[in-house]
Amino acid sequence: MSLFKNSKELGLIREKIIKAQEERALMGKKLSPNSKLIKEYKNYLPTTLPQKYFSIILGHMLGDVSLKHNSNTKQTCIKFEWGKQAYADYVYGLLKPYILSPPRVQTRKNASGNLVTTYCFQTISHRSFNVFYDLFIVEGKKTVIKGLIKNYLTPLALATWYMDDGSLTDYRSGHGQGVQLHTQGFTKEAVEQMVTELNDKYQFNCWMRLVKKGRLPIICLPSESYSLFYEIVKDYVDSSMIHKLPKPK
């Protein structure tokens, strides 16, 4: 917690919260998010996110995470869910000052009716996360506004986005070495703008490709841009996701 003022006090309050949570759990209860301890903890956190945390969460928001905004309290929380425990634990460790409970196991049915196991957690509700509500939510829907990539996407955010929602392209003979960003949740217009801003900001040569019978957009980064992409993100990719980032050929 060295990025925060009063980090010692934060640590002490966090320990009290964890102990209180454990005591409540033994009684089959939960610690209320409106408890005095949690309110005290929130008051020690800055109202503006440190740049490291802003970049990490921005990258996740470009992926599949969601947020919940409370217009009454003017606070927002960020919700995470992944199928790989190692990656969930990694993200939890990075964002730990803002998360008071470790990832929990959840089993549910997916769209195909198959049972899947995921690892879920969420941040506390806090004013510092309102910036993501302002940046990503337009008329109640998640989108990417013009200028977001250009003005806010750091190498750390790009690496986080790729770990969340990226993959290697087809490695069949002649297809080279490239990557894809799975942006199917955004509109074609938003993805076209993202491509333009990525290319302008990092000198990539990305393009938008339509999949699922031409309905859904993804971003493709070709093999000639891969070495540059690799150098930009390599220092930020966790070991649990390093299989997505082979060394350039």
Secondary structure, 3 states (H helix, E strand, C coil): CCCCCCHHHHHHHHHHHHHHHHHHHHCCCCCCCCCHHHHHHHHHCCCCCCHHHHHHHHHHHHCCCEEEEECCCCEEEEEEEECCHHHHHHHHHHCHHHCCCCCEEEEEECCCCCEEEEEEEECCCEHHHHHHHHHHEECCEECCCCCHHHHHCCHHHHHHHHHHHEEECCCCCCCCCCEEECCCCCCHHHHHHHHHHHHHHHCCCCEEEEECCCCEEEEEECHHHHHHHHHHHHHHCCHHHHHHCCCCC
